[in-house]
Amino acid sequence: MTSSAAKREQTAPAHNLRAAIESAARGAADWLVRNQKPDGHWAGRPETNACMEAEWILALWFLGLENHPLRQRLGQSLLVTQREDGAWQVYHGAPNGDVNATVEAYAALRSLGVSDDDPALVKARAWIASKGGLAHIRVFTRYWLALIGEWPWHKTPNIPAEIVWFPLWTPFSIYHFAQWARATLMAIAVLSAKRPSRPLPPERRLDALFPRGRENFDYTLPPKVGAGGWDRFFRGTDVILHALQWLGGELNIGLFRDAAVRHVLEWIVRHQDADGGWGGIQPPWIYSLMALHASGYPLDHPVMAKGLEALNDPGWRWDVGDATWIGATNSPVWDTILALLAFDDAGLMEDYPEPVEKAVQWVLDRQVRVPGDWSVKLPHVKPGGWAFEYANIRYPDTDDTAVALIALAPFRKDPKWRAKGIEEAIQLGVDWLIGMQSVSGGWGAFDKDNTQTILTKIPFCDFGEALDPPSVDVTAHIVEAFGKLGISREHPSMVCALDYLKREQEADGAWFGRWGVNYVYGTGAVLPALKAIGEDMSQDYVSRACDWLIARQQEDGGWGESCASYMDIASAGRGATTASQTAWALMALLAVDRPQDKEAIERGCLYLIESQKDGTWFEAHYTGTGFPGYGVGQTIKLTDPSLQQRLMQGPELSRAFMLRYDLYRHYFPMMALGRALRGQTTAGQTEASIDLQARLSQGPELSRAFMVRWDLYRQYFPIMALGRALRRNLD
């Protein structure tokens, strides 16, 4: 142990570790109650990157709303988040900026009339030039430049609207794309067919980004390294599609194009959410508005008006001073069910009955009981999942459903909640999850067996993940839910799931984190799940996971892992300490409860106690993910020497999408402290013994004592005992 850690260990017991944990947990509960919404839910801000604000600035320009008051406020948010080097980044503390976010932010500020010689743009332009200019920007950024007249449409990947007709048995059915890609692809198919643009005025154009002139710029999309013959095939197909579109325009022959576009537009309108957005995320929302507008929908059309009004919805919008941020998503269901878990783990349900009951009712009311896109593959499975967001009934996800079941489990025997249908809700959720299990034994987030890797070879799919295959963390949460509900580990679904989890373990003992950063998250999900389902926690593969976590505990007692770990193997399990990641590691170690990990657990608890301020914790680092930018949506070999070239990103994660979920800093530490109170490792040590050890500077090894072995004790005390026993029998 380091000297500073030893000092912490000596001083902490003096103020009673158990009492400090209890106080911290109750302070966290009080904070949650103060920040609960009136109807019973919780929702934190999901912080992402500058592309969100930049794209809304450009979209409002494209829609003819250049004087919309939101544009200037969004522009101010861009100036606030620009890095010192002139770039914009994908996550807090990234080793480098992101060329896509920087180009989009630059274009957005220019559209607002910011001068080319403004210091912010001078720095941004120099940074872009230092990274090779526009040559390596992603497909989505090229679409945005085309929409404002800065990029030729015929030099962007063509998405034929006819794809909407591809049947499920073909590999290119839209239902083989991941949920987020599918909903976005449909809108871009319309834009690709219409090729609309609203050019910036001459004085605001992006000429400075074409220093050798537009006529000398190579607009060709860089080849996908390692894509082989498929890359050549899809590039050739793209050329043919563009040629056919040009020929159709020249000859005024639409063939089936107009009918396909109408079909896509109908699909888009049907998929609009109740809050005006699409798919619960920014990309399909913003592209759908532009696709409908390009197809003749006026701004006062009910669908358009509803979509634009969502920009004023506090569920999507955050105002700070004269700046505004628009979320990439919103997370009220996820935040609320995890807050309920925190109350339960801390043993404080009964102490806060009104806030807890309001939250439980809110969660029950949010169960999705209508079919969604997932039901195209599973028409005979009844709905019963939960979505992540406020109004996303088309796309419930398995992760929210699993955690909702864990949150509801403590109430299932309460007559009041049984009368309100809690048992039916739980059973529907369980049945839906069983139906959504993939053949590998794991679960994806939104769809069953979403694993058509050929889709990742399409030029359009260079933005992150085109697929939603099974992931360890989602699968672990479902296993944990089933265990908490009393479902046996011998259940066929669980047998397959456990086999999947064991197969996915990394050689060093950790598990990959698909939806949280990263190996700490994955490992922190798996070990509690194994405990909940009744796995033997003394097995070697479990111990190796614990050893991996122990080896990555930091000097301050906490854990941290950088988003760079998705590309840099040396960053796995390493990074600035955060409250959320410390909590994940603690919950994993507490689930196993090895005697040798007792000190590490106590140090982790001390870190959380000492870093708590005003009942909560603060962290700037991003510990959530949208996707790591691998294309395939699952773990890959970070030791591949051609990895950065193949994925077109380094540890700055240019093709990734990372998030900071604001409440991760709060309810996960509260959960970990609550579990520490209930666990044998910390709670098994009495307050008197903690104080005594501190006072005497010794434990059961008696380092301040002097002990003796008197040799004849072994002889005359047994004789005395036997003699007394004999005399008692004779009497």
N, C-alpha and C positions, 0 to 999 in steps of 0.2 A: 504494500500500500504506500502511496506517496505521502510525503510529510503533511501536505495540506489536507489530504483525505484523512490521515490519522488524526489530525487536529479536529476535524469535523466530527469524527467518530467519538472522540473523547468528550467534546462539548455538548453534542446533541442529547445524550441521555439525561444530562442535568436538567433539562426542561421537559423531560418526559416525552419520549417519542410517541407513545400511543396517544397520549392526550393531545399532542400537537397534530397528529393525523386526524383525530376526531374533530379538532377545532378547524383545521383546513377544509375538511369535507363539509362541515356545517356552513362554513363561510362560503364555499362554492355553491351549496344549495341555496343559501340566501341570495346570492348573486343571480342565480337562475330565476328565482321567483321575482326578483326586481326587474328582470329583463324579459319576462314572459309576455307574449302578446295577449290582448284582452280576451281573445277567443280560446286561449289555451295553448297555442303553439309557440315554438321558438324558430327563429330564422337569422342566421348570420350572413354577412356579405361574402360571396365567393369572389375573391380577388384574382384577376388573371393577368393579361398583358395589354399593351396599348392598341393591339389590332381591334379590340372591341370598339373603343371610342373612335379610332381612325375610320373604321368602316362605316359607322353610323354617320359620321361627318360627310363621307363621300356618298352614302346612300341618300341622305337628305338632299344633297346637291343633285344627284341623279333624278330624284323624284320631283325636282323643281321647287324644293323647299329651302332654297339657299338662305332665306331670311328667318328660318326657324330659330327661335331663341336658344334651343338646345345646342346648336352648332358651336357657338362661341364658348359655351360652358364646357363642352367636350374638348374643344381646342385648348382650354386652360388646363384640363386634366392631362393632356399630352405634354404640355410644357412642364408640369409638375413632376412627371415620371421620367423625363429624359435623363439619361445617364450623363456623367461628367464628360465622357469621351464622345458624346454626341449621338449615341445609339439609344435604342429602346431594347429591353431584354424580355426573355420569356419567363424568368422567375427571379425572385429576390436573390441577390448575391451571385448571379450567374457569372462565370469567368469571362464571358464575352457577350456582346449585344447580338441581336437577331436581325439579319438583313431584311427579312420580310416585314417585321414590325416596323423597322426603321424607314423603309421605303413607303409603307402605307401611311405612317405618321407624317412623313415629309409631304406626301401628296395631299393629305388631309389639311395640313396647315397652309399649304399653297392654295388650296381651294377656298380657304378662309380669307385669302388676301395677304397672308404673311409674306413679306418680301424675301427674295432670294438672298439678300445680304443681311438678313436678320441673323444675329449671332447663333441662335438655336439651329437655324437651317444651314448656316455655314458649317457648323460642327457636324451636323447630320450628313451633309453632302460629302464632306471630307471622309467621314467614316465609311459611307457607302462606297466611295471610290477605292478606299484602302482594302475593301473586301471583294474587289473585282466588279463593282458596279452592279448593273441589273442582270448580268448574265446568269446568275444562279438563283434568282428569286423563284419561289414555288409557283405552282399552277394557279392557286387562288389569288395570289398577288397580281399575276398576269391578267386574270379576269377583271380585277378591280381597275387596273390601268386601262383595260379595253373599255370599261363602262364609262370612263371619263375621257375617252378619245386619245389615250396616250400609248396604246398598244393595238396592233392590228388583230381583229378578231380571228382572222384565218390563221394566225400564228398561236392560237390557243387550242388545247385539246378539244375536239368536237365530241359532244355528248348527244347522240341522236335521241330525239324524243320517242322514237319507236321502241326504245328499250322498255317502255311501260307495258308493252304487249308480250314481252318475252315470258314464256310459261315457266313454272317453277322447276320443271325438269331440266331446263337449260342452265348452264353455269352462270349466265349473265342476267338472270332474273333479278329485279331490284330487291327481292326479298332475300337474296344471298349477300347483299351488302349490309354492313353494320347499320344499326338504327340511325345513327347520326349522319352517316354517309348517304344512306338511302333518302332521307328527308331533304338533304341538301342537294343531292344529285338531281332530283326531280325538278327543282326550281332552276338549276343551272342548265338542264336540258332545254328549257324554254328560252332562256337567255342565249344559249348557244345557237338555237334555231333562229331567233329574232335578230341577234347581233346588234342590240341597241347601244347607243352611247349618247351622253350629253357632254360634249367637249368643254373643257375649261376655257375661259376667255384667253386670248393671246397673252395678256400680261401675267397670267397665272399658270401658264403651262410649265411642264417639267423639262424644258429644254436643257437645263443645267445637268440633268442626269444622263444626257446623251452627248458627252463632250466632243465626240468625233462626228456628230450629226446623226440623225435618225436613219438616213440613207445608208450609212456605213455600219449600222448596228446589226448584229446577228441575233435574231429573235428565236432561234432554234432552241427547243427544250433540251437541256443536257441529257445524254443517255443515262439510263439506269444501270449502274455497274452491277454485273452479276445477274441481270435479268435474262441474258442469253438471247435465244431465238425469239422468245415471246416479246421482248422489247422491239425487235425489228418488225415482228408481225403487227403489233399494235400501232407502231409508227406508220407502217404502210397502210394499215386500215384507216388511220386518221387522215392521211393524205387523200385517200379515196373518198371518205365521207365529206371532206371539205370540197373536193372536186364535184361531187354529186350535188352538194348544196349550191355551189356556184352555178352549175349547169341548170339546175332547177330554177334558179332565179333568172338566169339569162333567157331561158325558154318559157318562163312563166308556167312551169309544170311542177306542181306540188306533190304529185303522187299521193302518198298516204301521210305526208308531213302534217298538213293542217289538221287532219283527224287525230293524229298522235298528239299534237300540241293541245288540242281541246281536251283529250283524255287526261293528259298530265295536269292541265289546269283544274279539271274537275277533281282529280286526286288531291291537289294542293288545297282547294277550298274545303273539301271534306275533312282534311287533316288539321284545320286550324283549331287551336285550343280555345277554351272558354275565356282565357285572359287576353286573347288577341295574338299570342305568339304561335309558334309551330314547334312541336317536338320537345318543348321545354328547354331549348338551347338557342343561342344566337344565330348560328349559320342558316338553318332553314327559315327562321323568322325573317331575317334581313333579305335573303335571296328571294323568298317567296313574294315579299312586297314588291321587289323590283321586277320579278317575272310577271306578276299580275299587272303592274303598271305598264310594262312594255307590251302587254297583250291588250291594252285598251281599257283596263279597269280604272275609272276615275278615282281621285283621292277621297271623294265623299261616298264611294261605294261602301256598303256596310262592312264588307270583309277588309277593305283597305283602311277604313276609318278605325275599325277595331284594332287592327294591327299597329297603326300609328299611335293610337291612344295608349297602348301598352307602354310606350316610352315614358308616360307619366305615372305608371304604376309603381308604388314604393317597393313592390316585390322584385322589380327589375332595376330600379334606379336608386343611386346613392348620391346625394348632394353634400358637398363639403365646401363651405365658403362660396367662392364664385366658380367652382369646378364641379362637374358631374361625371359620374362613371355609370355605364350601363353594364349590367351583369351578363356573363356568358351563359348563366343559368341561375336558378335559385334552388335552395335546399331545405325548405321547411319541413318536409316529412322526415328526411334524414336527420336533421337537427333535433326534431321533436322526439323521435324514437330513441335516439342516443341519449338525450337528456333524461328520458324516463329510465333508461338503463342505469344512468349515473345515480339517480335517486335510489333505485333498487340496490345497486352495489354498495352504496353508502349506508344502507339500512335506514333510510330516512323517509320512506314512503308514508308511514303513518304520522310522521311529524309535520307533513305538508299535504294534508288530504285534499284540500280544495285545488291547489295548482296541479297536483297529480291527476285528480279525477277529470279536470278540464282537458288536460293533455290526452288522457286515454280516450275520452269521447271524441276529441278532434281527430285522433289517429283512426279510430273505428270508422268515422265518417269519410275518411279518405281512401278506403279500400276501393279498388277499381273492379267493378263487376260487369264491365262490358268488354266485348272482344276488341283486340287491337291488331297491329300488324303481325304480332307473334302468332295469332290464330290462323294465319294463312297456311302455316305448316302444321298447325295443331288444331284443326277445326272441331275436334271432339273433346277438347280439354276445356273445362269450365274456367272462366276468369276468376281471379281471386287475389291478384297481386297488389302491391302498392308502388306508386311512382315516387320519384325523387322530389318533384316540384309541386307547385300549387295546382296546376291545371293541365297535366299531361296524361290524359287517360288512354291515349293510343299506345304509350310506351311504359307500362309498369316494368320494374326491373327486379330481378331475383335478389339482389343485395338488400334493397329496401324491404322487400317482402320478408326475408329471413330475419332481419333485425326487428321489424315490426312484430313478428311472431315471438321473438325473445322478450320484447317489451310488454306484450300482452299476456304472456304466459303466467305471471304472478296473479293475474286477476281472473283466470278462467274458472275458478271454483267459487268465486264470490257470487251469491245469488242475484245481487243487483246487476252485475255485468252479464251474468248468464241470461237474465231476462232481456237484456239489450242485444243479445245475439252474439256474444263474444265467441262462443264455442263454434258456431257456424262460420264466423269470420276466420277463425284459426284453421278449421278443417278445409275451407276453400283455399286458404293460403298454402297449406301443406300439399293438397292435391295438385294445385297449380305448379308448385315447385317440382314435384315428382314428374309431372308431365314435361317440364322444361329441361330436365336433366339430359345432357348430351351423351352420346355413345361412349365417350372416353371415361365417363363417370363423374366429370366435373360439370360446372355450370358457367355459361357465359352470362353477361349482364342482362341482355334484352331478348336474345333469341336462342333457339336450340340449334346446335351443330352449325354455327355460323363460321365455317372454316374453309371456304372456297378460295384457296391461295392464288388461283389464277387471276382473281380480281386485283390483287396487289400489283400486277404487272402493267395494268392499264395506265397510260400517262396521267390521266385525271387523278389517280390515287397516289399523289406524292405528298400529301398533307399530314400524314400521321398514321392513323389506323383505318384501314378499309374494312377490317373484320373484327368480330366480337367473339373470339373463341373462349372456351372455358378458362377460368383463372383460379389460382389457388386461394386468393383472399375471399372471393365470392363463395367458392365452394366451402371453405372453412366456416364462413358465417352460417351457411345453410346446415352444415353438419352440427354446428353448435346449437342452432335453433331446434333441430330435430332431437338432439340430446336433451335440451331443456324441456321439451314437450313429452319426454318419456318414450320416444321412438327407439327401438332397439338397434344396437350396432349390427345385429344380424339381419336387419331389414335389407332386402336386395339393393335398394337405393343407397343405403349407407355402406354396404360392402363395396360397391363400385366406387363410391366417393372416397372411402378410406384408401383403397388401392390407388386411386388417382393422386391423392395427396402424397402418398409415399413415393410414387414414381416421380413426382415433380420436385422433390427435395434436391437442393443443390449439393454438390459434392462436399462443400465445407459445412453443411448442416443447416443452412438458412433456406428460406423460401422466398421466391420472387413476389414483390408487391405490384400488382397491376393497377390498382385504383388508389394506392397510397404509397408514399415514399418510404422506403422501397423494400429492401430485404427486412428491415426492422418491422415494417408494417405486415408483410407477408408472414413472417415468423410469429409476430404478435397475434395474428389471426388464427394460425394453425394450432398452436399449443393449447389455448383455451378450448378450442373445438374438440381436440382429442380427449381432453379431460372430461368435457361435457358428455361425450358419447360413450365414456367408460373404457377408453383405451388404457392399457398398462403403461403408465408414465415412467416406468423404470427401464424401458427398452433403450437400446443403444442409439437408435435414430433420434429419439427425443433428447437424450443427453447431449448428442452432438449439436443439436439446435441451441440448447442452453449454453453449451461451451462457446458457441459462436457469439451469442449475445454477451456473455460475461467478458469475452475478449475485446468487445467493442464499447464497454462502459468507459466513460470519460473521467478525467480527474475530478470534475465537479460532482460526480455521482450520477449524472444524467446520460442520456443517449441522444445522438443526432445523426442524421444522414442527409447528404446533399442530393438534390435532384440530379446532379452530375453523375450519380451512381448508375443512371440508366445508360450511360455511355462509357464511363471510366471505372474499370473494375477496382482500382485502388480506392475509390470513394465508397465502395459498398459498406454500409454500416458506419460510415464516418462522415462527420460534418459538424456544423455548429449545433450545440445542444438545444433541444426544444422540449417544451412541456409535453406536447402530443406524442412525440416519438419516445420520450422517456416513459410515458404511460404505457405505450404499446409493449415496450420491452419488459416493464414491470409485470404487466398482466400475463405475459408469456411465462416468466419465471415463477410467478405466484401459482400458475396453473400446475406446474410441475412440482414446486416446493421442495427442491433438493436441500438438504441441510447445508451443503457447502456453498449455496447461493444466498444464505441468510444475510451475510454482511453486504453483498451487492444490492439486495433488495432494500435493506435499511438505508443504504447510501442513496439509492434512487428515490426513496420516499423523502429523505431529508432534502434532496434537491428540489422536489416539488413543494415541500413545505416552505423552504427558504426563498423560493422564487415567486411564491404567490404574493400578489399585491391587491389589496382592496377586494379580496374574495375571489380573484381570478388570476389568470396568467396572460402574459403578452409574448407574442412571437411574430416576427416579421417574415420568417422563412416559409416557403411553400412546402406543405407536406401532403398535398393531394395531387392527383393526376387526372387529366382527361385522357391522354395517351402519351406514351413515351417516344413516339415517332419511329417505330420499327416497321410499320406497315402491316405486319401480321398480327399485332395486338397481343403478343405473348413473349415470354422470355427468349432471348437469343444469346449466342455465344459472344461475350464481350472480349474474348481473347482473339477474335478474328482480326488479323492485321489490316484487312481491307474494309473494316467495319465503317469507319467514318466516310470513306469514299462511296461505299455502297449505299449508306443511308443518307448521305449528303448532310450530315450534322456531326458536330463534336459534342463536348459536354455542355455547350451553350443551348443545345436541344432546339435547333432551328425548325425541325419538323415535328416537334412535340408540342404538347399543350398541358401546362401545369397550373395548379390552382392552390390558393391559400383559402381554405374554408375557415372563416373567422372563429367559429365555435369549437373547432378541433382543439384549440388551446385550452378549452375549459372543461368540456364534459369528459374527455378521455382522462385527464389527470384526476378528476373527481372519481371516475370509475376505478382507477388504479388504487387510489388511496382507500376507497371503500373495500376493495378486495383484499388489500393489505390488512385492514382491520379484522376481516373475517378469517384470514388465513392463519395457519398455525405458526408460520415463520415469525411474524411480528406480534400477532395477538397472543401467541402462546407464552410470551415472556411477560411476567407480571410487572406492574409498575414498581413494586418494591424492589424487585431484582434489578430492574434497569437503574434505579436511583442508587442502589447499593453498589453495583459494579462501578458506576461513575465515581462514587465517593471513595471507594477503596482502590480504584485503578487496577482491578483484577476481575477475572471471570472465574468459571469453574476450574480453570487450570491452577488457580491459587498461587499466582506468581509472587504475591507478597507474604505467603504463609510458609510455615516450616512443619513438615509432617514426619512422623516416625513410625517405624514398624517394630513393635516389641515382640520378640520372637516367641515368648511363652504364652502370649494371648491366644495363640492357636491351640494351646494345650489345656490350660485350666478353665477357661470360660466354657468350652464344650462339656467338660466333666461336670461343672457346676450345673449346667442346664439339664444334662441327662439325670443327675442325681435328684434334682428338684422334680423332674417329671416322674421318676420312679416312686418317690415318696408320695406324690399326689395320687398315683394309681393305687398304692397300698392303702392310703387313707380312704 
